Every structure is written in structure tokens, then in C-alpha cells.
Amino acid sequence: METSEVKRIIEAGIDGCETTVTADGSKYTAIVVSDEFEGKSMVAEQKMVYVLMNEHILSGAIHALTIKAYTKAEWLAHNG
């Protein structure tokens, strides 16, 4: 599965998010930045992304998915 396809699926499923996806074989890392995460626990944020990718995980197209989820303010603080 191409990283661009993973990015497209996540961005289509979470309003106004910006996503960066990298891969090492079938192990993917997604950095997802969205204000939809405001007030949510880390587990809830990750579930929002996993539900979008679950069929691809179950099919084996994605072996592992690491999710790093941030609100826009958290992302700016983390990188700024």
C-alpha cells in the first residue's frame, strides 16, 4: 500500500487534518495533525485513525501502524 493512499484515507476521514505518512516495508507511521483531536485522550485520537485504516490492517496490507496525533497547537508547540 502506498503512503499516499494511507494519507488520502486519513485526510478524507478526519476533517481538516494534515497527515504525513512514512513506511518501512509494511510498517507505517502516520503523523496526524487536526483540531478534531481537541479534548480527546491519546487512545481516542488513535482510535479515530485506526477505524479508518482497520480494513487495511486486517487484510495484511498494513502490518503495523504507529500513530502520532496532535492538535494544531500541540504540533506547533512540539515543532516550534
C-alpha positions in Angstrom: 0.0 0.0 0.0 1.4 3.4 -1.0 2.0 6.0 1.7 0.0 8.5 -0.5 -3.1 6.2 -0.3 -2.8 5.9 3.5 -2.5 9.8 3.7 -5.6 10.2 1.4 -7.7 7.8 3.5 -6.9 9.5 6.8 -7.3 13.0 5.4 -10.7 12.0 3.9 -11.9 10.6 7.2 -10.8 13.4 9.6 -11.9 16.9 8.8 -9.2 19.5 8.2 -6.3 17.2 9.1 -2.8 17.3 7.8 -1.1 13.9 7.6 2.4 12.8 6.9 2.9 9.1 6.3 6.2 7.2 6.1 6.7 3.5 5.6 9.4 0.8 6.2 8.1 -2.1 4.2 4.5 -2.8 5.6 5.2 -0.8 8.8 3.7 2.6 8.6 4.0 5.8 10.8 1.3 8.4 10.4 1.7 11.9 11.9 -1.8 13.4 12.0 -2.5 17.0 13.0 -6.1 18.1 13.5 -8.2 20.2 15.8 -10.7 17.3 15.8 -8.4 15.8 18.5 -9.0 18.7 20.9 -10.0 17.4 24.3 -9.6 13.8 23.4 -7.3 11.2 25.1 -4.4 9.8 23.2 -6.3 6.5 23.0 -9.4 8.2 21.5 -7.2 10.1 19.0 -5.6 6.8 17.9 -9.0 5.1 17.6 -10.1 7.8 15.2 -7.3 6.9 12.8 -7.4 3.1 13.4 -11.1 2.9 12.4 -10.2 4.5 9.1 -7.3 2.0 8.4 -8.8 -1.1 10.1 -9.7 -2.9 6.9 -6.2 -2.5 5.5 -4.7 -3.7 8.8 -7.0 -6.8 8.8 -6.2 -7.6 5.1 -2.5 -7.5 5.9 -1.8 -4.6 3.5 -0.5 -2.8 6.6 1.4 -4.9 9.1 1.8 -2.2 11.7 0.6 1.4 12.1 2.2 3.9 14.5 0.0 6.9 15.0 1.3 10.2 16.4 -1.7 12.5 16.8 -1.6 16.2 17.6 -3.9 19.2 17.7 -2.6 22.1 15.6 -1.5 23.9 18.9 0.3 20.8 20.1 2.1 20.4 16.8 3.3 24.0 16.9 4.5 23.6 20.5 6.2 20.3 19.6 7.9 21.7 16.5 8.2 25.3 17.2 
